[in-house]
Each structure stands twice: as C-alpha cells, then as structure tokens.
Amino acid sequence: MNGPHDLGGQMGFGLVAPEKDEPYFHAEWEKRALGITLSCGAFGAWTIDESRHARENIPPANYLAASYYEIWIRGIEILLERHGFATGQELASGRHLEQGHAPKRVLKSEMVDAVLARGGPCDRLVATVPKFAIGDRVRTKNLNPTGHTRLPRYARAKAGVVEAVQGGFVFPDDNAHGRGENPQWVYAVIFTAAEIWGEGADPTLTVSIDAWESYLERL
C-alpha cells in the first residue's frame, strides 16, 4: 500500500545517516517492546505479512513521529485488538478487564533460543517453472494497492534486468490478508539509477530489488 512506511526515494527527509557504533537498544523499554512483539507473534494468530500491514496502517502523522520500536508496539496493539486478545479499553488503561481469546502457543523463556534460531522460513515449492530467466528485460507493474505489497513505490513502472532467480516464496500480498500463502517465484531485478531517479542520477549507481513474479511483465 502507499503509506508513510514506503519512504524509498522520497524527497525532503534528508540523508540517511547511520549512527556510529549504534547500540542494539537506545532505552530499556525497547528491549521490552522487542520481547512483547516476539511473544505475541508466537501466539500463532497472524503472519509476519499481516504484522507488517498492521504497522503500515498506523496514521501517517503518528507513524512519522514515532521511533522504530514505538511503531512495533502500535502495530502489536492493532493486532491484539483485531484478534480478540485485548480490547481498546484494556490497551488504553493497561489493565486486564475481560477474558480474551486464548493463544494457540505461549512462548516461554526456555523456548526463546530455539525459536529464534529456527526463525520463520518463508521459502516454498512452486508448482510452475519460472516465467523469467537471468538476463531477461522486465518492467515492474504500476501498482497502487490498498492492501499490503512488497513492491516499493519508487520501483513501480520501471524497466530493469533479471539478475537472479531467488526461488519460491510466500506471496505477501495475499498472506497479509488471510488469502493463503500462494507462493510465487521471486527474482532479483536490477535498475539503473537513471531509471529510478531520472535525469541527473549518479550513472555509477544501480538499485536491486526482490520482486515476486506477478509484479513483473516482460519487455
């Protein structure tokens, strides 16, 4: 979807300035925010794609004014209320007021290391053969969906070249909305800087994205 999260190529936000020797956390509460996010994700009630879409739906003014982990917590609040684990009143008050849905799983401390090591692989077998091959010229579609998508706004309706076939992966645009995994082939597609940013772009730069097959059409 077109929202405040999709800032690639947007003007007016200044240079990207990584913090030197940046710590994992800037405050103690951020550690707790990460723990809450992981614990709630272990409930098994939503997918990583739905969780991303929840964060994308935070109102733009609130999203842009929030820090990284504030965005995570606001996304979790949306999901907890949506799936019946907590009410809006409970989230606002910080108090348990009524019995919500019981989670499918509860992440206990002794389980954390194994769960994090296993991760959440999203590579899948695809029944069809790849539509595109390395070296093929392709164009990304001009999509403006109201739902979740992993096609960046800056890379829509752009011509590029397939540089790798990455394999089959869960299609996030469907998985975020409960329509199933529907895996597709994913391709690394490379674009010139001029194709992305236009006249005046640094000619020595290129940009690569991973694009699901349905995002692409052959040139």
C-alpha positions as CSV (number, residue, x, y, z in Angstrom):
1,M,0.0,0.0,0.0
2,N,1.1,3.6,-0.4
3,G,1.8,4.7,3.2
4,P,4.2,6.5,5.4
5,H,6.4,3.4,5.7
6,D,7.4,3.4,2.0
7,L,10.0,6.2,2.0
8,G,12.4,4.9,-0.6
9,G,13.3,7.7,-2.9
10,Q,11.1,10.2,-1.1
11,M,12.5,13.8,-1.1
12,G,12.5,16.0,2.0
13,F,13.7,13.5,4.6
14,G,17.4,14.3,4.4
15,L,20.3,12.0,4.1
16,V,20.4,8.5,5.6
17,A,22.9,9.0,8.5
18,P,23.7,5.7,10.3
19,E,24.6,6.2,13.9
20,K,28.3,5.2,14.5
21,D,28.6,2.2,16.9
22,E,24.8,2.2,17.3
23,P,23.7,0.1,20.3
24,Y,21.0,-2.6,19.8
25,F,18.7,-0.6,22.1
26,H,18.6,3.1,23.0
27,A,16.4,2.6,26.1
28,E,15.4,-0.2,28.4
29,W,11.8,-0.1,27.2
30,E,12.9,-1.0,23.7
31,K,14.1,-4.4,24.9
32,R,10.6,-5.0,26.4
33,A,9.0,-3.9,23.1
34,L,11.0,-6.5,21.2
35,G,10.1,-9.1,23.8
36,I,6.4,-8.3,23.6
37,T,6.4,-8.4,19.8
38,L,8.1,-11.8,19.7
39,S,5.9,-13.2,22.4
40,C,2.7,-12.0,20.7
41,G,3.9,-13.3,17.4
42,A,4.3,-16.7,18.9
43,F,0.5,-16.8,19.6
44,G,0.1,-18.1,16.0
45,A,-2.8,-15.7,15.3
46,W,-1.2,-13.7,12.5
47,T,1.6,-13.9,9.9
48,I,4.6,-11.7,9.5
49,D,2.9,-10.2,6.5
50,E,-0.2,-9.2,8.5
51,S,2.0,-7.7,11.2
52,R,3.8,-5.6,8.6
53,H,0.5,-4.4,7.1
54,A,-0.7,-3.5,10.6
55,R,2.2,-1.2,11.1
56,E,1.6,0.3,7.6
57,N,-1.9,1.2,8.7
58,I,-0.7,3.5,11.5
59,P,-1.9,7.1,10.6
60,P,0.9,8.9,8.8
61,A,1.4,11.7,11.4
62,N,1.7,9.1,14.2
63,Y,4.0,6.8,12.1
64,L,6.4,9.5,11.1
65,A,6.6,10.9,14.6
66,A,7.3,7.5,16.2
67,S,10.6,5.7,16.8
68,Y,11.3,2.2,15.4
69,Y,10.1,0.3,18.5
70,E,7.1,2.7,19.0
71,I,5.9,1.6,15.6
72,W,6.3,-2.0,16.5
73,I,4.2,-1.6,19.7
74,R,1.5,0.3,17.9
75,G,1.3,-2.4,15.3
76,I,1.0,-5.1,18.1
77,E,-1.8,-3.1,19.7
78,I,-3.7,-3.2,16.4
79,L,-3.2,-7.0,16.1
80,L,-4.1,-7.8,19.7
81,E,-7.4,-5.9,19.4
82,R,-8.2,-7.3,15.9
83,H,-7.7,-10.9,17.0
84,G,-9.5,-10.6,20.3
85,F,-6.6,-10.8,22.8
86,A,-7.3,-7.4,24.2
87,T,-9.8,-4.6,23.9
88,G,-9.1,-1.0,23.1
89,Q,-10.1,-0.1,26.6
90,E,-7.6,-2.5,28.1
91,L,-4.8,-1.3,25.8
92,A,-5.6,2.3,26.8
93,S,-5.7,1.6,30.5
94,G,-3.0,-1.0,30.7
95,R,-5.3,-3.3,32.8
96,H,-6.9,-6.7,32.2
97,L,-10.7,-6.2,32.2
98,E,-12.1,-9.2,30.5
99,Q,-11.2,-12.6,29.2
100,G,-9.9,-12.5,25.7
101,H,-9.0,-15.2,23.2
102,A,-6.6,-17.9,24.3
103,P,-3.4,-18.1,22.2
104,K,-2.5,-21.2,20.3
105,R,1.0,-21.1,21.8
106,V,2.8,-19.4,24.6
107,L,6.5,-18.5,24.2
108,K,8.3,-19.5,27.5
109,S,11.8,-18.3,28.4
110,E,13.3,-21.7,27.9
111,M,12.0,-21.8,24.3
112,V,13.3,-18.5,23.1
113,D,16.8,-19.6,21.9
114,A,15.4,-22.4,19.8
115,V,12.6,-20.3,18.4
116,L,14.9,-17.5,17.3
117,A,17.4,-20.0,15.8
118,R,14.6,-21.6,13.8
119,G,13.2,-18.3,12.6
120,G,10.3,-18.2,10.2
121,P,11.4,-19.5,6.8
122,C,9.1,-18.4,4.0
123,D,10.6,-20.3,1.1
124,R,8.2,-22.7,-0.6
125,L,7.9,-25.0,-3.5
126,V,6.2,-23.5,-6.6
127,A,4.3,-25.8,-9.0
128,T,5.2,-23.8,-12.1
129,V,8.5,-23.2,-13.8
130,P,10.0,-19.6,-13.6
131,K,8.5,-17.3,-16.1
132,F,11.7,-15.2,-16.3
133,A,15.4,-16.1,-16.6
134,I,18.7,-14.3,-15.8
135,G,19.2,-11.5,-18.4
136,D,15.6,-11.0,-19.2
137,R,14.4,-7.4,-19.5
138,V,11.3,-6.8,-17.5
139,R,9.1,-3.9,-16.3
140,T,7.5,-3.7,-12.9
141,K,3.8,-3.1,-12.9
142,N,2.3,0.2,-11.8
143,L,0.5,-1.0,-8.7
144,N,-1.2,1.2,-6.1
145,P,-3.0,-1.4,-3.9
146,T,-4.9,-0.6,-0.8
147,G,-3.6,-3.8,0.8
148,H,-0.1,-5.0,1.5
149,T,2.6,-5.2,-1.1
150,R,6.4,-5.7,-1.2
151,L,6.8,-3.8,-4.4
152,P,8.4,-0.5,-3.4
153,R,6.7,2.6,-4.7
154,Y,9.9,4.0,-6.2
155,A,10.3,0.9,-8.2
156,R,6.9,0.7,-9.9
157,A,6.6,1.0,-13.7
158,K,10.4,0.8,-14.0
159,A,12.4,-1.2,-16.6
160,G,15.2,-3.5,-15.3
161,V,17.0,-6.7,-15.9
162,V,16.7,-10.0,-14.0
163,E,20.0,-10.8,-12.3
164,A,19.0,-13.8,-10.2
165,V,16.1,-16.3,-9.7
166,Q,15.9,-16.4,-5.9
167,G,13.4,-19.3,-5.6
168,G,9.8,-19.7,-4.5
169,F,8.5,-17.7,-1.6
170,V,5.2,-17.0,0.2
171,F,3.3,-14.2,-1.7
172,P,2.9,-11.5,1.0
173,D,0.2,-9.5,-0.8
174,D,-2.2,-12.5,-0.2
175,N,-0.7,-13.8,3.0
176,A,-1.2,-10.5,4.8
177,H,-4.9,-10.7,4.3
178,G,-5.6,-14.4,5.1
179,R,-5.8,-15.5,1.4
180,G,-3.2,-18.2,1.8
181,E,0.5,-18.4,1.1
182,N,0.1,-18.8,-2.7
183,P,3.9,-18.9,-3.3
184,Q,5.5,-17.4,-6.4
185,W,8.9,-17.2,-7.9
186,V,11.0,-14.3,-6.7
187,Y,13.6,-12.5,-8.9
188,A,16.4,-10.1,-8.1
189,V,15.9,-7.3,-10.6
190,I,18.5,-4.6,-11.2
191,F,17.7,-1.0,-12.3
192,T,20.0,1.9,-13.3
193,A,19.9,4.9,-11.1
194,A,18.5,7.0,-14.0
195,E,15.6,4.6,-14.4
196,I,14.7,5.0,-10.7
197,W,15.6,8.7,-10.1
198,G,15.6,10.2,-13.6
199,E,17.9,12.8,-15.2
200,G,20.8,13.8,-13.0
201,A,21.1,10.5,-11.2
202,D,24.6,9.1,-10.4
203,P,25.4,7.0,-13.5
204,T,27.6,4.7,-11.4
205,L,24.8,3.5,-9.2
206,T,22.3,0.7,-9.6
207,V,19.4,-0.5,-7.4
208,S,18.3,-4.1,-7.0
209,I,15.0,-5.3,-5.5
210,D,13.5,-8.7,-5.0
211,A,10.3,-8.9,-7.0
212,W,7.6,-11.5,-7.0
213,E,6.6,-12.9,-10.4
214,S,3.2,-11.2,-10.5
215,Y,4.9,-7.8,-10.1
216,L,6.7,-8.2,-13.4
217,E,6.0,-8.2,-17.1
218,R,8.3,-8.9,-20.0
219,L,9.7,-6.1,-22.2
